[in-house]
Amino acid sequence: MQILGLRFCRITDHADEVIAFFDKLGLPRLDGCDFGDSGAIFPAGSSWVEIWQQSEHMPAGFMLQILVDDADAFAAQAKEQGLSPQGPMDEHGERIYFLQPPGGFALSFQSKLQ
């Protein structure tokens, strides 16, 4: 089992301001992805930062997304350690599981679908 990258996701009603901030820093946006006013992705190697506009279907908050080589294996290990990952959910070409760590922020771990 291997961790391949990390993604940080922020959903806020101030998405346009946060996106403008990252633009001013000179961070490039993910090529080929135009989300209009709803958000932006700023890649960094195999990791990235996602900023999304808060909406009815995307409540405000933070999420740490851990990219792994085998999400099912990570889920099995989490269960062996007494955690209760929710999922899987297959979306956007990835298998995704969710956990709620102490402190209230959201966490997911996911791998590319085989």
N, C-alpha and C positions, 0 to 999 in steps of 0.2 A: 504494500500500500504506500502510495506516494502523494504528497501535496504538490500540485503543479502551479498554483497561483492563488492569488487572493483578489476579491472584488469588494469594493466598498460602495454601498448604495445608500443614497440620501433622497428621501421623498419629502418635499416641502412646498408650502405655498409661496416660497421665495426662490423657486427653481431658476427663474430667469436671472435673478441677481447672482446666484451662485455660479451659474453657467458663464455669465459675463466675467465674473472674478477669475475663473479658470482660463477663459479666453485671454484675459489680460496677462495672466501668468505665462502665456505662450504655450499652453498644453494643447497638443493637436487632438482633434476629435476623431473618432473611429471612422475610417474611410467607408464610403458606401452606405452610411446610415444617416438619414435625415429624418429626425423626429419632430420637425417643426418646433412649435412652442412647448411640446410636452416633455422634452428632455434631451440629454446628450450623454455620450459615453466618451471618456478620455482614457485611451489605452496607455499602458506602461509595461512593455514586455509582454509577459503572459498574464499580467494582472490589469485591472482598470478601475476607474471611478465612474459610477453612474449617478446622474442627477435627474430626478423626475419631478414633474409637477404633481402636487397633491390633487387627488380627485376622489370621487365616490368609490372607485374600484382600487385606488392606491392611497391608503391612509398615510398620513405623515409618520415618519420614523426613520430609523437607521437599520441597515442590514449588512452583516458581514457574510460574504459568500466565499466558501472555500472550494477551490477547484481541485479535484482529486482524480486519480487514475481509475478508481473503481468505487462508485458511490455505494453499491450494494455491500461491498466488503466493509466499508467504513460504517454503514448502518449496522451490520452484524456485530462489529466490534463495539459500537456504542451501546447496543442492546446488552452485550456481555458485561459491560461496565455499569449496567443499571440505568442507562439513559433511555428515553423513549422517543426516538426520531419518528416524525410523521412522514408518510409517503410510502412508496415513491410516487412522484408525479413526473411524467415525461412531457417536456415542453421545450420548444426552441432547439431541438436536437440534443437535449441533455436529460439525464435522469437526476431528479432533485429530491432531497430529503430536507426536512426542517426541524430545528430544535430551538428551544427557548432557554438560553443560558441565564444564570443568575444576573440580576441587574436590569432585566427588562428589554434588552435589545434583541432583535431577531437574528438568527443564524441559519444559513443553509449550507449544505455541501452537495456538490454535483459533479457528474462526469459526463463526457460525451457518450451518446448512445452508440452501442456497438453495431 
